[in-house]
C-alpha cells in the first residue's frame, strides 16, 4: 500500500460507503498520515485509522449512510 493518488484508488469499502467530500477527507488524511508515520512498522494500519478519525470529525453514520454533522 502506498499513498492514494486519486479517490478512485481508495479501497472499495471507502468508496462504496462514504460521500464524495468524506472520501476527499479520507484521501488527504491517509496520505498525510502515511508520510508522517514512515518509520512505523504498522504504517498502513495507522494511516487508515487516522483517515477514519478525520472523516468521523465531520461525518457521522446514521443508519447505513454517512451524513455531515
Buried (B, 14 or more C-beta within 10 A) or exposed (E): EEEBEEBEEBEEEBBEBBBEEBBBBBBEBBBBBBEEBEEEEEBBEBBBBBBBEBBBEEBEEEEEEBEEE
